[in-house]
Amino acid sequence: MSKTVALVKISLTQFFNFATKPPEQQLTVVRTIRKQHEDGYSVPPDCYKQFREAVVRLHRTGKTKEFLDQLVKRQTEPTRMKHYPDLARGYKKFMGRKILDWFEPPTGIWVCEDLQIKIRPEVCLVIDGTPTAIKLWLNNDDSLNKRRAEIITHMMATALPSTEDGLTTAVLDVRKGKLYRQGKSDKEQTALLRSQSKSFVSLYREL
């Protein structure tokens, strides 16, 4: 009887960090993830948790943009005091005068060979009539661009069930208020992601 090979399970963020790094830095990413799995991964404090929860509550309960201003004013922890004003400003810019209606985010699993990644968009909105599953990009850096956003939107589009007619995917660079919509899911993108996933699993098992 053949031995069952265990799947390697990582987050979308971890895979993105791997896929967008040059080869020598990919080794470091894999080593870090492997060590977390071996030692027992403990989730570090998430300074953005309150902001994500506030955005969800804003849309679920039909609050106005000013709800985010109130969130900013309530902060006393230094890291949140530093980042939340920019996040609130950028998110309000994204909202603008759009007609936004909330629907519950679907979840899915992206699987390639022996790699498994859970896909969880934080926000799902009907934007001016288009149902859109959105991944919030909260990082304070310039690592996100159109091509890199397509990695995430392609994986989301592949993994998420179509709970809404015409569901599309997007990544929101919150600080800039810039929405990267789903690009064309072509064969090249699929082939690239398959190659990256095989490379990750190979490194993970050989290191």
C-alpha positions as CSV (number, residue, x, y, z in Angstrom):
1,M,0.0,0.0,0.0
2,S,1.4,3.4,-1.0
3,K,2.0,5.9,1.8
4,T,-0.3,9.0,1.8
5,V,1.7,12.2,1.4
6,A,0.5,15.0,3.7
7,L,-0.5,18.3,2.1
8,V,1.6,21.4,2.9
9,K,-0.8,24.0,4.2
10,I,0.0,27.7,4.2
11,S,-1.8,31.0,4.0
12,L,-2.3,33.1,0.9
13,T,-0.1,35.8,2.4
14,Q,2.7,33.3,2.9
15,F,2.5,32.1,-0.6
16,F,2.4,35.6,-2.0
17,N,5.6,36.4,0.0
18,F,7.2,33.4,-1.5
19,A,6.0,33.9,-5.1
20,T,7.1,37.5,-5.3
21,K,10.6,37.0,-3.9
22,P,13.8,36.2,-5.9
23,P,15.1,32.6,-5.6
24,E,17.7,33.3,-2.8
25,Q,15.0,35.0,-0.7
26,Q,12.5,32.3,-1.4
27,L,14.7,29.9,0.6
28,T,14.4,32.2,3.6
29,V,10.6,32.3,3.3
30,V,10.3,28.6,3.2
31,R,12.7,28.0,6.1
32,T,10.7,30.4,8.2
33,I,7.4,28.7,7.4
34,R,8.9,25.2,8.0
35,K,10.3,26.3,11.4
36,Q,6.9,27.7,12.4
37,H,5.2,24.4,11.5
38,E,7.8,22.3,13.4
39,D,7.9,24.5,16.5
40,G,4.1,25.1,16.6
41,Y,3.0,28.3,15.0
42,S,1.8,31.0,17.3
43,V,-0.1,33.9,15.7
44,P,1.7,37.2,16.5
45,P,-0.3,40.3,17.6
46,D,-2.3,41.7,14.7
47,C,-2.4,45.5,14.8
48,Y,-4.8,45.6,11.8
49,K,-7.4,43.3,13.4
50,Q,-9.6,46.2,14.7
51,F,-9.5,48.0,11.4
52,R,-10.6,44.9,9.4
53,E,-13.4,44.3,11.9
54,A,-14.5,47.9,11.7
55,V,-14.7,47.8,7.9
56,V,-16.8,44.6,8.0
57,R,-19.1,46.2,10.6
58,L,-19.3,49.4,8.6
59,H,-20.8,47.6,5.6
60,R,-22.8,45.0,7.4
61,T,-24.7,47.6,9.4
62,G,-24.8,50.3,6.8
63,K,-22.8,52.9,8.7
64,T,-21.2,56.0,7.1
65,K,-17.6,56.7,6.4
66,E,-17.4,58.7,9.7
67,F,-17.4,55.3,11.5
68,L,-13.8,54.9,10.5
69,D,-12.9,58.4,11.8
70,Q,-14.4,57.4,15.2
71,L,-12.3,54.2,15.2
72,V,-9.2,56.3,14.6
73,K,-10.0,58.7,17.5
74,R,-10.5,55.8,19.9
75,Q,-6.9,54.4,19.4
76,T,-4.4,54.6,22.2
77,E,-1.9,51.9,21.2
78,P,1.1,53.6,19.4
79,T,1.2,51.3,16.4
80,R,-2.5,51.6,15.6
81,M,-2.3,55.3,16.2
82,K,0.4,55.5,13.6
83,H,-1.3,53.4,10.9
84,Y,-5.0,53.7,11.3
85,P,-5.4,57.4,10.1
86,D,-3.8,56.4,6.7
87,L,-5.9,53.3,6.5
88,A,-9.1,55.2,7.2
89,R,-8.3,57.9,4.7
90,G,-7.5,55.4,2.0
91,Y,-10.6,53.3,2.6
92,K,-12.8,56.4,2.5
93,K,-11.2,57.3,-0.8
94,F,-12.0,53.9,-2.2
95,M,-15.6,54.2,-1.0
96,G,-16.1,57.6,-2.6
97,R,-19.6,57.9,-3.9
98,K,-19.9,54.3,-5.0
99,I,-23.1,52.3,-4.3
100,L,-21.8,49.5,-2.0
101,D,-23.9,46.6,-0.8
102,W,-22.6,43.9,1.5
103,F,-22.9,40.2,1.0
104,E,-21.3,37.4,3.1
105,P,-17.8,36.4,2.0
106,P,-17.4,32.9,0.6
107,T,-14.3,30.9,1.5
108,G,-12.5,28.4,-0.6
109,I,-9.4,26.2,-0.9
110,W,-6.8,26.6,-3.6
111,V,-4.9,23.3,-4.2
112,C,-2.1,22.6,-6.5
113,E,-0.3,19.3,-6.3
114,D,0.5,18.9,-2.6
115,L,0.1,22.6,-1.6
116,Q,-3.1,23.8,0.0
117,I,-4.0,27.4,0.6
118,K,-7.2,28.7,2.3
119,I,-8.8,31.7,0.5
120,R,-10.7,34.1,2.7
121,P,-11.6,37.5,1.3
122,E,-12.3,39.9,4.2
123,V,-14.9,42.0,2.4
124,C,-17.5,41.2,-0.3
125,L,-19.4,44.1,-1.9
126,V,-21.7,44.6,-4.8
127,I,-19.9,47.7,-6.3
128,D,-22.2,49.6,-8.6
129,G,-23.9,46.4,-9.5
130,T,-20.8,44.1,-9.7
131,P,-20.4,41.4,-6.9
132,T,-16.8,41.6,-5.8
133,A,-14.8,39.5,-3.3
134,I,-12.0,41.8,-1.9
135,K,-8.8,41.0,-0.2
136,L,-7.6,43.9,1.9
137,W,-4.0,44.9,1.4
138,L,-2.9,46.7,4.6
139,N,0.9,46.6,4.4
140,N,2.8,49.8,4.6
141,D,5.0,49.2,1.6
142,D,5.1,49.3,-2.2
143,S,5.2,45.5,-2.8
144,L,1.8,45.4,-4.4
145,N,1.3,46.3,-8.1
146,K,-1.0,45.3,-10.9
147,R,0.9,42.1,-11.9
148,R,1.4,40.9,-8.3
149,A,-2.3,41.6,-7.5
150,E,-3.2,39.3,-10.4
151,I,-1.6,36.5,-8.5
152,I,-4.1,36.9,-5.6
153,T,-7.1,37.7,-7.8
154,H,-6.4,34.6,-10.0
155,M,-6.1,32.3,-7.0
156,M,-9.3,33.8,-5.5
157,A,-11.2,33.4,-8.7
158,T,-10.1,29.8,-9.0
159,A,-10.9,28.8,-5.4
160,L,-14.0,30.7,-4.4
161,P,-17.5,29.2,-5.1
162,S,-19.7,31.4,-7.2
163,T,-22.2,32.4,-4.5
164,E,-23.2,35.4,-6.6
165,D,-23.9,35.7,-10.3
166,G,-21.0,37.3,-12.0
167,L,-18.7,37.2,-9.0
168,T,-15.4,38.9,-9.6
169,T,-12.3,39.3,-7.4
170,A,-10.1,42.2,-6.4
171,V,-7.3,43.3,-4.1
172,L,-7.7,46.7,-2.4
173,D,-4.5,48.6,-1.5
174,V,-6.2,50.3,1.4
175,R,-3.7,53.0,2.1
176,K,-3.9,54.2,-1.5
177,G,-7.6,53.5,-1.9
178,K,-6.7,51.7,-5.1
179,L,-8.7,48.6,-6.2
180,Y,-6.9,46.1,-8.4
181,R,-9.7,44.1,-10.2
182,Q,-9.4,40.6,-11.4
183,G,-7.3,40.3,-14.6
184,K,-7.6,37.8,-17.4
185,S,-7.2,34.3,-16.0
186,D,-4.9,33.1,-18.7
187,K,-2.9,29.8,-19.2
188,E,0.4,31.6,-18.4
189,Q,-0.8,32.7,-15.0
190,T,-2.0,29.2,-14.2
191,A,1.3,27.7,-15.4
192,L,3.3,30.2,-13.3
193,L,1.4,29.5,-10.1
194,R,1.6,25.8,-10.6
195,S,5.4,26.1,-11.1
196,Q,5.7,28.3,-8.0
197,S,3.6,25.9,-5.9
198,K,5.7,22.9,-7.0
199,S,8.9,24.8,-6.1
200,F,7.6,25.7,-2.7
201,V,6.7,22.1,-1.8
202,S,10.0,20.8,-3.1
203,L,12.0,23.3,-1.0
204,Y,9.7,22.7,2.0
205,R,10.4,19.0,2.0
206,E,14.1,19.1,1.1
207,L,15.3,21.8,3.5
